[in-house]
Amino acid sequence: MTLHLALRFLHLLAASLWIGSALFWPGALRRALAAAAPEPGPALAQARAGFALDLALGIATIATGLLYLAMGEVPLRHGLEAGFAFAVIRIVLLLALARPALRRVEEGAAASDLERARGAARKLPAYAGAAHLLWLLALVCMVWPV
């Protein structure tokens, strides 16, 4: 297997896992808080792991895409530039919306204030919806020759 194919495979794998990581953790956290579990610790641990996975896979997707592009076997086109921009915006949203919301959920849970935690968790669907849309736009821009 050539380096070109290996890098392409890693890029596609990272992108696929990236969307998968964002699918589960915001909703799982909100459902756990809505169920008024006596101890939200396991749901918070899962959310922290999901957030870290979301961030790491986003960075891996962008890095492998840039390396793949730097190999020179793929011509740079506007669709790739737009896809890169959508991926970067998605990571910025993760850091600007999801991280503070998750931090507020953790603070509310640590203070045994489930209402405060639930209020902070209500902001996560906005992030999740925007993240999925940006991922889809990035995919469309990268696949179709634009």
N, C-alpha and C positions, 0 to 999 in steps of 0.2 A: 504494500500500500504506500502510495506516495504521500509526502507531507501535505500536498495540496488537498488530497482526499481526506486525510486525517483531520486537517484543520476545518474543512467543510463539515465533516461529520460532527466535530466538537461544537461548531457554531450552531448547527441545527439541533443538536442535543441540548445545548445550553438554552437556546430560545424556547424549545418545547418545555423543558423543565421550568423555565421562567414563568410561562403563563400558568403552568400547573401549580406553582408555589403560591401565586397570587389568588388562585381560585378558592383555596380552602381556609386560610387563616383569618381573614376579616369576618367572614360569616360564622365561622366556628366560635370566635370570641364573642360576637354579639349574641349568638344562641345560648352560649354558656352563661352569660350575664343575665339574659332575659329569663332563663330557667331558675334564677335565684339560687344557684348552687351554693351550699353553705361555705364552700371554700373554692374561690375562683382560681386558685394557684395553678392547677393543671392546665386550665384554658389559657392562662397568661403565659405559662411556659411554652405551650404550643404556639401561641401568637408570636412570642419573641423568636422562637426557632423559625417560624414561617417568615417573619420579617427579615431575619438574617439571611435566610435562603433566597428570598425575593431579591434582596440587595446584591448578594454574591452572584446569583445567576444573571442578574441584569448586567453587572460589570463584566462577567465572563462572556456574555453574549456580545457586548460591545467590543471587548478586547479581541475576541476571536474573529469578529467581523472586520475589525481594522487590520488585524494581521493577515487575514485572507485577502483583503483588498490590497495590502502592501506587497503581497507576493507578485502582483502585476498581471495575474492571469485573468482578472475580471476588470473590464473597463469601467471607469467611474462614470456614473450617469446620475441624472437628477433624482431618480427613484431611490437610489442608494443613499444619496445625501438626505433626502426627506425621511427615509426609514431610520437613518442614524439620528436625525433630529428628533423624531418621535420617540425613539428609545431613550435618548438623553432626557427628554421632557418627562418621560415616565419615571425615570430614576429621581429626577428633581421632585416630582410629585410624591414619590415614596418618602423622600427625606423631609419635604415641606409639610405634607398633610398627614401621612400615616404615622411617622415617628412621633410627632407631638401628640397625636390622638392616643397612640399606644402608651406613651408616657403618662398622660392624664388618666387613662384607665388604670394603669398600675398604681398611681398615686391614690386614686379613689379606692381601689381594692385594699391597699395597704392601710388606709385610714378607716376601713370597714364601712365606707360610704358607697354602697352599691348604686345608688341613684346618680351620684357624680360619675362613677365608672360607666354606667349605662349611657349617660349623656355624652360622654366623650366617645363611646363606642358608636354612637349614632353618626359620627362623622366618617366612619370607615366605609360605608357604602358609596359615598361620593368618590373616595379614592379608588375603590375597587372598580366602579363603573368607568371612571376615566382611565384607569390603568388598562382595563381590557380593551377599551376603544383605541388607546394609543398603541397597544401591542398589535391589534388587528390592522391599524393603519400602517404601522411599520412593516408588517408582513406583506400587505398588499403592495406597498411601494417597492419592496425588495424583490418580490416575485414577478410582478408584471413590468415589462420594459417601459418605463416612463422616462 
